[in-house]
Amino acid sequence: MTIRHVVTWKLAAEDAAERSAQAVEVARRLNALDGVVPQLLSISAGANVAYPVANWDVTLIADFASVAALEEYQVHPAHEEVAVYIRSVVASRVAVDFEV
């Protein structure tokens, strides 16, 4: 069983250029976890590129071998460091974890 972890964030910055730059930075930091966090089977994060008024700003899709592996990722020091930055710029977060 593979667990797919999908998270989407709406960032807090009111200035569109600032919000866009922060979304790119969030995605960059998340993608940099590839090869660093051993529990990650795959990871892909990206900043929104279309319909900025309607769409959220950045999304993460990551795969794990199990819920336990997802939980280990959550407390990995490299992930926690990225999470600190994300929490500093985010307004809202939605997530879903499902089997693939």
Backbone atoms as SQL, in Angstrom:
CREATE TABLE atoms (id INTEGER PRIMARY KEY, chain TEXT, resi INTEGER, resn TEXT, atom TEXT, x REAL, y REAL, z REAL);
INSERT INTO atoms VALUES
  (1, 'A', 1, 'MET', 'N', 0.855, -1.181, 0.000),
  (2, 'A', 1, 'MET', 'CA', 0.000, 0.000, 0.000),
  (3, 'A', 1, 'MET', 'C', 0.896, 1.238, 0.000),
  (4, 'A', 2, 'THR', 'N', 0.586, 2.169, -0.866),
  (5, 'A', 2, 'THR', 'CA', 1.266, 3.464, -0.883),
  (6, 'A', 2, 'THR', 'C', 0.289, 4.516, -0.391),
  (7, 'A', 3, 'ILE', 'N', 0.783, 5.424, 0.443),
  (8, 'A', 3, 'ILE', 'CA', -0.021, 6.547, 0.925),
  (9, 'A', 3, 'ILE', 'C', 0.389, 7.787, 0.155),
  (10, 'A', 4, 'ARG', 'N', -0.569, 8.417, -0.495),
  (11, 'A', 4, 'ARG', 'CA', -0.322, 9.686, -1.185),
  (12, 'A', 4, 'ARG', 'C', -0.779, 10.809, -0.265),
  (13, 'A', 5, 'HIS', 'N', 0.133, 11.730, 0.004),
  (14, 'A', 5, 'HIS', 'CA', -0.071, 12.877, 0.895),
  (15, 'A', 5, 'HIS', 'C', -0.163, 14.111, 0.009),
  (16, 'A', 6, 'VAL', 'N', -1.323, 14.764, 0.005),
  (17, 'A', 6, 'VAL', 'CA', -1.543, 15.946, -0.828),
  (18, 'A', 6, 'VAL', 'C', -1.888, 17.114, 0.089),
  (19, 'A', 7, 'VAL', 'N', -1.122, 18.187, -0.029),
  (20, 'A', 7, 'VAL', 'CA', -1.339, 19.376, 0.797),
  (21, 'A', 7, 'VAL', 'C', -1.359, 20.596, -0.121),
  (22, 'A', 8, 'THR', 'N', -2.287, 21.496, 0.132),
  (23, 'A', 8, 'THR', 'CA', -2.379, 22.741, -0.630),
  (24, 'A', 8, 'THR', 'C', -2.480, 23.902, 0.351),
  (25, 'A', 9, 'TRP', 'N', -1.756, 24.961, 0.023),
  (26, 'A', 9, 'TRP', 'CA', -1.718, 26.134, 0.896),
  (27, 'A', 9, 'TRP', 'C', -2.180, 27.384, 0.162),
  (28, 'A', 10, 'LYS', 'N', -2.860, 28.245, 0.899),
  (29, 'A', 10, 'LYS', 'CA', -3.151, 29.613, 0.481),
  (30, 'A', 10, 'LYS', 'C', -2.243, 30.474, 1.337),
  (31, 'A', 11, 'LEU', 'N', -1.443, 31.292, 0.705),
  (32, 'A', 11, 'LEU', 'CA', -0.482, 32.103, 1.449),
  (33, 'A', 11, 'LEU', 'C', -1.112, 33.414, 1.902),
  (34, 'A', 12, 'ALA', 'N', -0.514, 34.009, 2.919),
  (35, 'A', 12, 'ALA', 'CA', -1.112, 35.162, 3.582),
  (36, 'A', 12, 'ALA', 'C', -0.803, 36.501, 2.919),
  (37, 'A', 13, 'ALA', 'N', 0.274, 36.603, 2.185),
  (38, 'A', 13, 'ALA', 'CA', 0.675, 37.894, 1.613),
  (39, 'A', 13, 'ALA', 'C', -0.426, 38.444, 0.709),
  (40, 'A', 14, 'GLU', 'N', -0.727, 39.716, 0.866),
  (41, 'A', 14, 'GLU', 'CA', -1.742, 40.351, 0.037),
  (42, 'A', 14, 'GLU', 'C', -1.180, 40.781, -1.309),
  (43, 'A', 15, 'ASP', 'N', 0.097, 41.106, -1.360),
  (44, 'A', 15, 'ASP', 'CA', 0.752, 41.503, -2.599),
  (45, 'A', 15, 'ASP', 'C', 0.963, 40.267, -3.477),
  (46, 'A', 16, 'ALA', 'N', 0.455, 40.296, -4.701),
  (47, 'A', 16, 'ALA', 'CA', 0.509, 39.130, -5.584),
  (48, 'A', 16, 'ALA', 'C', 1.936, 38.710, -5.898),
  (49, 'A', 17, 'ALA', 'N', 2.828, 39.655, -6.119),
  (50, 'A', 17, 'ALA', 'CA', 4.222, 39.310, -6.437),
  (51, 'A', 17, 'ALA', 'C', 4.900, 38.665, -5.236),
  (52, 'A', 18, 'GLU', 'N', 4.647, 39.188, -4.055),
  (53, 'A', 18, 'GLU', 'CA', 5.231, 38.603, -2.843),
  (54, 'A', 18, 'GLU', 'C', 4.687, 37.198, -2.613),
  (55, 'A', 19, 'ARG', 'N', 3.394, 37.031, -2.776),
  (56, 'A', 19, 'ARG', 'CA', 2.770, 35.723, -2.584),
  (57, 'A', 19, 'ARG', 'C', 3.326, 34.713, -3.595),
  (58, 'A', 20, 'SER', 'N', 3.498, 35.142, -4.827),
  (59, 'A', 20, 'SER', 'CA', 4.056, 34.268, -5.858),
  (60, 'A', 20, 'SER', 'C', 5.483, 33.852, -5.516),
  (61, 'A', 21, 'ALA', 'N', 6.289, 34.802, -5.076),
  (62, 'A', 21, 'ALA', 'CA', 7.680, 34.495, -4.701),
  (63, 'A', 21, 'ALA', 'C', 7.721, 33.533, -3.521),
  (64, 'A', 22, 'GLN', 'N', 6.847, 33.728, -2.562),
  (65, 'A', 22, 'GLN', 'CA', 6.798, 32.833, -1.409),
  (66, 'A', 22, 'GLN', 'C', 6.345, 31.439, -1.824),
  (67, 'A', 23, 'ALA', 'N', 5.401, 31.336, -2.750),
  (68, 'A', 23, 'ALA', 'CA', 4.939, 30.029, -3.226),
  (69, 'A', 23, 'ALA', 'C', 6.079, 29.283, -3.915),
  (70, 'A', 24, 'VAL', 'N', 6.854, 29.984, -4.711),
  (71, 'A', 24, 'VAL', 'CA', 8.010, 29.367, -5.364),
  (72, 'A', 24, 'VAL', 'C', 9.005, 28.881, -4.311),
  (73, 'A', 25, 'GLU', 'N', 9.207, 29.673, -3.266),
  (74, 'A', 25, 'GLU', 'CA', 10.147, 29.288, -2.203),
  (75, 'A', 25, 'GLU', 'C', 9.637, 28.086, -1.413),
  (76, 'A', 26, 'VAL', 'N', 8.354, 28.050, -1.115),
  (77, 'A', 26, 'VAL', 'CA', 7.773, 26.888, -0.431),
  (78, 'A', 26, 'VAL', 'C', 8.016, 25.636, -1.264),
  (79, 'A', 27, 'ALA', 'N', 7.713, 25.701, -2.555),
  (80, 'A', 27, 'ALA', 'CA', 7.901, 24.548, -3.435),
  (81, 'A', 27, 'ALA', 'C', 9.370, 24.147, -3.504),
  (82, 'A', 28, 'ARG', 'N', 10.260, 25.114, -3.608),
  (83, 'A', 28, 'ARG', 'CA', 11.693, 24.822, -3.680),
  (84, 'A', 28, 'ARG', 'C', 12.158, 24.079, -2.436),
  (85, 'A', 29, 'ARG', 'N', 11.746, 24.583, -1.272),
  (86, 'A', 29, 'ARG', 'CA', 12.165, 23.949, -0.005),
  (87, 'A', 29, 'ARG', 'C', 11.599, 22.541, 0.125),
  (88, 'A', 30, 'LEU', 'N', 10.349, 22.349, -0.269),
  (89, 'A', 30, 'LEU', 'CA', 9.761, 21.010, -0.196),
  (90, 'A', 30, 'LEU', 'C', 10.456, 20.055, -1.156),
  (91, 'A', 31, 'ASN', 'N', 10.674, 20.469, -2.378),
  (92, 'A', 31, 'ASN', 'CA', 11.331, 19.595, -3.353),
  (93, 'A', 31, 'ASN', 'C', 12.757, 19.244, -2.932),
  (94, 'A', 32, 'ALA', 'N', 13.395, 20.125, -2.172),
  (95, 'A', 32, 'ALA', 'CA', 14.757, 19.867, -1.692),
  (96, 'A', 32, 'ALA', 'C', 14.805, 18.732, -0.669),
  (97, 'A', 33, 'LEU', 'N', 13.649, 18.303, -0.171),
  (98, 'A', 33, 'LEU', 'CA', 13.610, 17.171, 0.767),
  (99, 'A', 33, 'LEU', 'C', 13.851, 15.837, 0.072),
  (100, 'A', 34, 'ASP', 'N', 13.742, 15.823, -1.249),
  (101, 'A', 34, 'ASP', 'CA', 13.985, 14.600, -2.011),
  (102, 'A', 34, 'ASP', 'C', 15.426, 14.151, -1.807),
  (103, 'A', 35, 'GLY', 'N', 15.602, 12.914, -1.378),
  (104, 'A', 35, 'GLY', 'CA', 16.933, 12.388, -1.104),
  (105, 'A', 35, 'GLY', 'C', 17.446, 12.708, 0.288),
  (106, 'A', 36, 'VAL', 'N', 16.721, 13.532, 1.021),
  (107, 'A', 36, 'VAL', 'CA', 17.117, 13.922, 2.383),
  (108, 'A', 36, 'VAL', 'C', 16.291, 13.171, 3.414),
  (109, 'A', 37, 'VAL', 'N', 15.004, 13.054, 3.159),
  (110, 'A', 37, 'VAL', 'CA', 14.085, 12.353, 4.066),
  (111, 'A', 37, 'VAL', 'C', 13.881, 10.952, 3.505),
  (112, 'A', 38, 'PRO', 'N', 14.424, 9.938, 4.167),
  (113, 'A', 38, 'PRO', 'CA', 14.406, 8.586, 3.593),
  (114, 'A', 38, 'PRO', 'C', 13.011, 7.992, 3.415),
  (115, 'A', 39, 'GLN', 'N', 12.029, 8.462, 4.135),
  (116, 'A', 39, 'GLN', 'CA', 10.682, 7.906, 4.032),
  (117, 'A', 39, 'GLN', 'C', 9.966, 8.313, 2.736),
  (118, 'A', 40, 'LEU', 'N', 10.450, 9.340, 2.072),
  (119, 'A', 40, 'LEU', 'CA', 9.816, 9.814, 0.848),
  (120, 'A', 40, 'LEU', 'C', 10.069, 8.853, -0.311),
  (121, 'A', 41, 'LEU', 'N', 9.002, 8.308, -0.884),
  (122, 'A', 41, 'LEU', 'CA', 9.129, 7.521, -2.099),
  (123, 'A', 41, 'LEU', 'C', 9.193, 8.449, -3.308),
  (124, 'A', 42, 'SER', 'N', 8.420, 9.531, -3.253),
  (125, 'A', 42, 'SER', 'CA', 8.440, 10.559, -4.282),
  (126, 'A', 42, 'SER', 'C', 7.878, 11.840, -3.694),
  (127, 'A', 43, 'ILE', 'N', 8.279, 12.966, -4.296),
  (128, 'A', 43, 'ILE', 'CA', 7.782, 14.261, -3.850),
  (129, 'A', 43, 'ILE', 'C', 7.741, 15.198, -5.040),
  (130, 'A', 44, 'SER', 'N', 6.685, 15.973, -5.116),
  (131, 'A', 44, 'SER', 'CA', 6.546, 16.991, -6.144),
  (132, 'A', 44, 'SER', 'C', 5.756, 18.146, -5.542),
  (133, 'A', 45, 'ALA', 'N', 6.344, 19.320, -5.584),
  (134, 'A', 45, 'ALA', 'CA', 5.668, 20.517, -5.088),
  (135, 'A', 45, 'ALA', 'C', 5.793, 21.587, -6.150),
  (136, 'A', 46, 'GLY', 'N', 4.760, 22.407, -6.272),
  (137, 'A', 46, 'GLY', 'CA', 4.808, 23.465, -7.262),
  (138, 'A', 46, 'GLY', 'C', 3.924, 24.630, -6.894),
  (139, 'A', 47, 'ALA', 'N', 4.358, 25.800, -7.359),
  (140, 'A', 47, 'ALA', 'CA', 3.584, 27.027, -7.181),
  (141, 'A', 47, 'ALA', 'C', 2.528, 27.113, -8.281),
  (142, 'A', 48, 'ASN', 'N', 1.386, 27.655, -7.964),
  (143, 'A', 48, 'ASN', 'CA', 0.315, 27.840, -8.926),
  (144, 'A', 48, 'ASN', 'C', 0.783, 28.744, -10.073),
  (145, 'A', 49, 'VAL', 'N', 0.386, 28.389, -11.298),
  (146, 'A', 49, 'VAL', 'CA', 0.781, 29.183, -12.465),
  (147, 'A', 49, 'VAL', 'C', -0.414, 29.742, -13.245),
  (148, 'A', 50, 'ALA', 'N', -1.625, 29.469, -12.808),
  (149, 'A', 50, 'ALA', 'CA', -2.790, 29.954, -13.539),
  (150, 'A', 50, 'ALA', 'C', -3.916, 30.315, -12.569),
  (151, 'A', 51, 'TYR', 'N', -4.732, 31.241, -12.948),
  (152, 'A', 51, 'TYR', 'CA', -5.938, 31.624, -12.213),
  (153, 'A', 51, 'TYR', 'C', -5.660, 31.942, -10.736),
  (154, 'A', 52, 'PRO', 'N', -4.785, 32.892, -10.469),
  (155, 'A', 52, 'PRO', 'CA', -4.390, 33.166, -9.081),
  (156, 'A', 52, 'PRO', 'C', -5.519, 33.652, -8.180),
  (157, 'A', 53, 'VAL', 'N', -6.573, 34.209, -8.744),
  (158, 'A', 53, 'VAL', 'CA', -7.684, 34.662, -7.911),
  (159, 'A', 53, 'VAL', 'C', -8.476, 33.466, -7.391),
  (160, 'A', 54, 'ALA', 'N', -8.637, 32.440, -8.228),
  (161, 'A', 54, 'ALA', 'CA', -9.452, 31.281, -7.855),
  (162, 'A', 54, 'ALA', 'C', -8.644, 30.153, -7.218),
  (163, 'A', 55, 'ASN', 'N', -7.412, 29.958, -7.667),
  (164, 'A', 55, 'ASN', 'CA', -6.615, 28.816, -7.213),
  (165, 'A', 55, 'ASN', 'C', -5.846, 29.119, -5.936),
  (166, 'A', 56, 'TRP', 'N', -5.475, 28.055, -5.248),
  (167, 'A', 56, 'TRP', 'CA', -4.595, 28.186, -4.102),
  (168, 'A', 56, 'TRP', 'C', -3.172, 28.377, -4.610),
  (169, 'A', 57, 'ASP', 'N', -2.236, 28.664, -3.720),
  (170, 'A', 57, 'ASP', 'CA', -0.921, 29.147, -4.143),
  (171, 'A', 57, 'ASP', 'C', 0.134, 28.080, -4.385),
  (172, 'A', 58, 'VAL', 'N', 0.117, 27.000, -3.644),
  (173, 'A', 58, 'VAL', 'CA', 1.163, 25.978, -3.786),
  (174, 'A', 58, 'VAL', 'C', 0.622, 24.635, -3.317),
  (175, 'A', 59, 'THR', 'N', 1.083, 23.565, -3.975),
  (176, 'A', 59, 'THR', 'CA', 0.615, 22.211, -3.640),
  (177, 'A', 59, 'THR', 'C', 1.798, 21.255, -3.556),
  (178, 'A', 60, 'LEU', 'N', 1.671, 20.313, -2.641),
  (179, 'A', 60, 'LEU', 'CA', 2.635, 19.228, -2.452),
  (180, 'A', 60, 'LEU', 'C', 1.925, 17.900, -2.693),
  (181, 'A', 61, 'ILE', 'N', 2.593, 17.009, -3.423),
  (182, 'A', 61, 'ILE', 'CA', 2.147, 15.623, -3.561),
  (183, 'A', 61, 'ILE', 'C', 3.349, 14.756, -3.210),
  (184, 'A', 62, 'ALA', 'N', 3.192, 13.907, -2.194),
  (185, 'A', 62, 'ALA', 'CA', 4.287, 13.043, -1.753),
  (186, 'A', 62, 'ALA', 'C', 3.749, 11.648, -1.482),
  (187, 'A', 63, 'ASP', 'N', 4.560, 10.649, -1.805),
  (188, 'A', 63, 'ASP', 'CA', 4.168, 9.263, -1.593),
  (189, 'A', 63, 'ASP', 'C', 5.035, 8.607, -0.524),
  (190, 'A', 64, 'PHE', 'N', 4.384, 7.749, 0.275),
  (191, 'A', 64, 'PHE', 'CA', 5.030, 7.038, 1.377),
  (192, 'A', 64, 'PHE', 'C', 4.592, 5.584, 1.364),
  (193, 'A', 65, 'ALA', 'N', 5.420, 4.714, 1.889),
  (194, 'A', 65, 'ALA', 'CA', 5.113, 3.289, 1.915),
  (195, 'A', 65, 'ALA', 'C', 3.980, 2.957, 2.881),
  (196, 'A', 66, 'SER', 'N', 3.754, 3.811, 3.878),
  (197, 'A', 66, 'SER', 'CA', 2.744, 3.533, 4.897),
  (198, 'A', 66, 'SER', 'C', 2.411, 4.808, 5.653),
  (199, 'A', 67, 'VAL', 'N', 1.363, 4.745, 6.448),
  (200, 'A', 67, 'VAL', 'CA', 1.027, 5.877, 7.318),
  (201, 'A', 67, 'VAL', 'C', 2.156, 6.094, 8.324),
  (202, 'A', 68, 'ALA', 'N', 2.761, 5.022, 8.798),
  (203, 'A', 68, 'ALA', 'CA', 3.886, 5.149, 9.736),
  (204, 'A', 68, 'ALA', 'C', 5.035, 5.922, 9.094),
  (205, 'A', 69, 'ALA', 'N', 5.320, 5.659, 7.822),
  (206, 'A', 69, 'ALA', 'CA', 6.389, 6.386, 7.122),
  (207, 'A', 69, 'ALA', 'C', 6.024, 7.862, 6.979),
  (208, 'A', 70, 'LEU', 'N', 4.752, 8.156, 6.706),
  (209, 'A', 70, 'LEU', 'CA', 4.283, 9.548, 6.654),
  (210, 'A', 70, 'LEU', 'C', 4.500, 10.232, 7.998),
  (211, 'A', 71, 'GLU', 'N', 4.183, 9.533, 9.064),
  (212, 'A', 71, 'GLU', 'CA', 4.361, 10.104, 10.405),
  (213, 'A', 71, 'GLU', 'C', 5.839, 10.342, 10.718),
  (214, 'A', 72, 'GLU', 'N', 6.715, 9.456, 10.259),
  (215, 'A', 72, 'GLU', 'CA', 8.155, 9.657, 10.455),
  (216, 'A', 72, 'GLU', 'C', 8.645, 10.875, 9.671),
  (217, 'A', 73, 'TYR', 'N', 8.131, 11.050, 8.462),
  (218, 'A', 73, 'TYR', 'CA', 8.449, 12.237, 7.650),
  (219, 'A', 73, 'TYR', 'C', 8.049, 13.515, 8.380),
  (220, 'A', 74, 'GLN', 'N', 6.861, 13.496, 8.992),
  (221, 'A', 74, 'GLN', 'CA', 6.348, 14.698, 9.666),
  (222, 'A', 74, 'GLN', 'C', 7.297, 15.214, 10.741),
  (223, 'A', 75, 'VAL', 'N', 8.014, 14.305, 11.418),
  (224, 'A', 75, 'VAL', 'CA', 8.894, 14.721, 12.516),
  (225, 'A', 75, 'VAL', 'C', 10.370, 14.719, 12.124),
  (226, 'A', 76, 'HIS', 'N', 10.665, 14.446, 10.864),
  (227, 'A', 76, 'HIS', 'CA', 12.059, 14.487, 10.412),
  (228, 'A', 76, 'HIS', 'C', 12.555, 15.928, 10.525),
  (229, 'A', 77, 'PRO', 'N', 13.765, 16.152, 11.047),
  (230, 'A', 77, 'PRO', 'CA', 14.269, 17.521, 11.244),
  (231, 'A', 77, 'PRO', 'C', 14.260, 18.373, 9.969),
  (232, 'A', 78, 'ALA', 'N', 14.562, 17.792, 8.823),
  (233, 'A', 78, 'ALA', 'CA', 14.566, 18.570, 7.577),
  (234, 'A', 78, 'ALA', 'C', 13.148, 19.022, 7.219),
  (235, 'A', 79, 'HIS', 'N', 12.165, 18.143, 7.426),
  (236, 'A', 79, 'HIS', 'CA', 10.773, 18.528, 7.175),
  (237, 'A', 79, 'HIS', 'C', 10.325, 19.584, 8.175),
  (238, 'A', 80, 'GLU', 'N', 10.679, 19.397, 9.419),
  (239, 'A', 80, 'GLU', 'CA', 10.285, 20.377, 10.437),
  (240, 'A', 80, 'GLU', 'C', 10.844, 21.768, 10.120),
  (241, 'A', 81, 'GLU', 'N', 12.060, 21.833, 9.587),
  (242, 'A', 81, 'GLU', 'CA', 12.661, 23.117, 9.208),
  (243, 'A', 81, 'GLU', 'C', 11.856, 23.779, 8.081),
  (244, 'A', 82, 'VAL', 'N', 11.459, 23.001, 7.099),
  (245, 'A', 82, 'VAL', 'CA', 10.639, 23.534, 6.011),
  (246, 'A', 82, 'VAL', 'C', 9.281, 23.982, 6.551),
  (247, 'A', 83, 'ALA', 'N', 8.703, 23.203, 7.445),
  (248, 'A', 83, 'ALA', 'CA', 7.396, 23.521, 8.014),
  (249, 'A', 83, 'ALA', 'C', 7.403, 24.849, 8.761),
  (250, 'A', 84, 'VAL', 'N', 8.517, 25.174, 9.410),
  (251, 'A', 84, 'VAL', 'CA', 8.617, 26.463, 10.110),
  (252, 'A', 84, 'VAL', 'C', 8.455, 27.605, 9.110),
  (253, 'A', 85, 'TYR', 'N', 9.141, 27.511, 7.971),
  (254, 'A', 85, 'TYR', 'CA', 9.013, 28.557, 6.952),
  (255, 'A', 85, 'TYR', 'C', 7.579, 28.606, 6.422),
  (256, 'A', 86, 'ILE', 'N', 7.007, 27.450, 6.111),
  (257, 'A', 86, 'ILE', 'CA', 5.651, 27.435, 5.557),
  (258, 'A', 86, 'ILE', 'C', 4.666, 28.082, 6.524),
  (259, 'A', 87, 'ARG', 'N', 4.749, 27.713, 7.790),
  (260, 'A', 87, 'ARG', 'CA', 3.833, 28.305, 8.781),
  (261, 'A', 87, 'ARG', 'C', 3.996, 29.813, 8.862),
  (262, 'A', 88, 'SER', 'N', 5.187, 30.331, 8.550),
  (263, 'A', 88, 'SER', 'CA', 5.423, 31.779, 8.644),
  (264, 'A', 88, 'SER', 'C', 4.762, 32.554, 7.499),
  (265, 'A', 89, 'VAL', 'N', 4.359, 31.873, 6.409),
  (266, 'A', 89, 'VAL', 'CA', 3.789, 32.574, 5.260),
  (267, 'A', 89, 'VAL', 'C', 2.374, 32.122, 4.903),
  (268, 'A', 90, 'VAL', 'N', 1.859, 31.111, 5.573),
  (269, 'A', 90, 'VAL', 'CA', 0.579, 30.515, 5.162),
  (270, 'A', 90, 'VAL', 'C', -0.613, 31.171, 5.857),
  (271, 'A', 91, 'ALA', 'N', -1.734, 31.204, 5.130),
  (272, 'A', 91, 'ALA', 'CA', -3.014, 31.639, 5.699),
  (273, 'A', 91, 'ALA', 'C', -3.914, 30.441, 5.964),
  (274, 'A', 92, 'SER', 'N', -3.944, 29.497, 5.011),
  (275, 'A', 92, 'SER', 'CA', -4.808, 28.324, 5.128),
  (276, 'A', 92, 'SER', 'C', -4.125, 27.101, 4.544),
  (277, 'A', 93, 'ARG', 'N', -4.532, 25.931, 5.052),
  (278, 'A', 93, 'ARG', 'CA', -3.963, 24.661, 4.608),
  (279, 'A', 93, 'ARG', 'C', -5.080, 23.637, 4.515),
  (280, 'A', 94, 'VAL', 'N', -5.043, 22.831, 3.454),
  (281, 'A', 94, 'VAL', 'CA', -5.926, 21.684, 3.329),
  (282, 'A', 94, 'VAL', 'C', -5.070, 20.494, 2.950),
  (283, 'A', 95, 'ALA', 'N', -5.476, 19.309, 3.391),
  (284, 'A', 95, 'ALA', 'CA', -4.691, 18.111, 3.095),
  (285, 'A', 95, 'ALA', 'C', -5.604, 16.902, 2.997),
  (286, 'A', 96, 'VAL', 'N', -5.116, 15.899, 2.274),
  (287, 'A', 96, 'VAL', 'CA', -5.771, 14.603, 2.211),
  (288, 'A', 96, 'VAL', 'C', -4.687, 13.546, 2.041),
  (289, 'A', 97, 'ASP', 'N', -4.886, 12.408, 2.678),
  (290, 'A', 97, 'ASP', 'CA', -3.985, 11.275, 2.577),
  (291, 'A', 97, 'ASP', 'C', -4.818, 10.076, 2.141),
  (292, 'A', 98, 'PHE', 'N', -4.417, 9.434, 1.037),
  (293, 'A', 98, 'PHE', 'CA', -5.212, 8.324, 0.538),
  (294, 'A', 98, 'PHE', 'C', -4.309, 7.236, -0.032),
  (295, 'A', 99, 'GLU', 'N', -4.871, 6.032, -0.163),
  (296, 'A', 99, 'GLU', 'CA', -4.124, 4.896, -0.695),
  (297, 'A', 99, 'GLU', 'C', -4.133, 4.935, -2.211),
  (298, 'A', 100, 'VAL', 'N', -2.975, 4.596, -2.790),
  (299, 'A', 100, 'VAL', 'CA', -2.888, 4.461, -4.263),
  (300, 'A', 100, 'VAL', 'C', -2.311, 3.098, -4.597);
